[in-house]
Amino acid sequence: MAKRIIIVGAGTMGQSIGRLFGQHGWTVQAVDPTEAARDGFLATVPGSSATAALEDAGQVDVALECVPENLALKRKVLAALEGWCQRGRRSCRTPLA
C-alpha cells in the first residue's frame, strides 16, 4: 500500500523532508503559494507534485507543516490543516510555543 504525504511549505526543510519520504516509497505532494518554492521542491524531490493551495491537494495519509517560523503564519496554516484533517486525514505537526 502506497503512503501519501502532503508537506505544507516547500522551502529548504519541506524539500529535505519530502526527499526523505520519497526515498522511502511515499508519494509526496507540496503546498506552497510561492511558485519559486514549488519549482524548487519539484526539482529536489523526484516524482513529487506541488500545488499553490491546500484545497487543491489530493487525498493523503499524513499532512506535515513546514512553514517559516512565523507564529501568525503557523497558526493560520495549522488552523487550515485542522479543518482539512477533520475530513478523515491524519496530521503531523510541530507544537506551537
C-alpha positions as CSV (number, residue, x, y, z in Angstrom):
1,M,0.0,0.0,0.0
2,A,1.5,3.3,-1.1
3,K,1.7,6.0,1.6
4,R,0.9,9.6,0.7
5,I,2.2,12.7,2.4
6,I,1.5,16.4,1.9
7,I,4.0,18.9,3.0
8,V,2.8,22.5,3.6
9,G,5.8,24.7,2.9
10,A,8.1,23.8,0.0
11,G,11.3,25.5,1.3
12,T,14.5,24.0,2.5
13,M,13.0,22.0,5.3
14,G,10.0,20.8,3.3
15,Q,12.3,19.8,0.4
16,S,14.6,17.8,2.8
17,I,11.7,16.0,4.4
18,G,10.0,15.4,1.1
19,R,13.1,13.9,-0.4
20,L,13.4,11.6,2.6
21,F,9.8,10.4,2.4
22,G,10.2,10.0,-1.4
23,Q,13.3,7.8,-0.9
24,H,11.2,5.5,1.3
25,G,8.5,5.0,-1.2
26,W,6.0,7.6,-0.2
27,T,4.1,9.7,-2.8
28,V,5.0,13.3,-1.9
29,Q,3.0,16.5,-2.6
30,A,3.9,20.0,-1.5
31,V,1.6,23.0,-0.9
32,D,3.2,26.5,-1.2
33,P,1.8,29.8,-2.5
34,T,5.2,30.7,-4.0
35,E,5.9,29.5,-7.5
36,A,9.7,29.5,-7.0
37,A,9.4,27.3,-3.9
38,R,7.1,24.9,-5.7
39,D,9.6,24.7,-8.6
40,G,12.5,24.1,-6.2
41,F,10.5,21.3,-4.5
42,L,9.8,19.6,-7.8
43,A,13.4,19.8,-8.8
44,T,14.6,18.5,-5.4
45,V,12.0,15.8,-4.8
46,P,11.9,13.4,-7.8
47,G,8.4,12.2,-8.7
48,S,6.7,14.7,-6.4
49,S,3.9,17.1,-7.2
50,A,3.1,20.6,-5.9
51,T,0.1,23.0,-5.7
52,A,-0.5,26.5,-4.6
53,A,-3.4,25.8,-2.3
54,L,-4.3,23.2,0.3
55,E,-7.8,22.9,-1.2
56,D,-6.2,21.6,-4.4
57,A,-4.3,18.8,-2.5
58,G,-5.3,15.2,-3.1
59,Q,-6.1,12.5,-0.6
60,V,-3.2,11.8,1.7
61,D,-2.3,9.7,4.8
62,V,-0.2,12.4,6.6
63,A,0.0,16.2,6.5
64,L,3.1,18.0,7.7
65,E,3.6,21.7,8.1
66,C,7.0,23.1,7.3
67,V,6.3,26.9,7.0
68,P,8.7,29.6,8.2
69,E,9.0,30.2,11.9
70,N,6.4,33.0,12.0
71,L,3.8,32.4,14.7
72,A,0.9,34.1,12.8
73,L,1.6,32.1,9.7
74,K,1.9,28.8,11.6
75,R,-1.4,29.5,13.4
76,K,-3.0,30.2,10.0
77,V,-1.6,27.1,8.4
78,L,-2.4,24.8,11.4
79,A,-5.9,26.1,11.5
80,A,-6.4,25.3,7.8
81,L,-4.8,21.8,8.4
82,E,-7.1,21.1,11.4
83,G,-10.2,21.7,9.2
84,W,-8.7,19.7,6.3
85,C,-7.7,16.8,8.6
86,Q,-11.1,16.6,10.2
87,R,-12.2,15.2,6.9
88,G,-10.6,11.9,7.8
89,R,-6.9,12.8,7.4
90,R,-4.1,12.5,9.9
91,S,-1.7,15.3,10.7
92,C,1.9,15.5,11.9
93,R,3.0,18.9,13.1
94,T,5.3,20.8,15.4
95,P,3.8,22.2,18.6
96,L,3.4,26.0,18.9
97,A,5.3,27.7,21.7
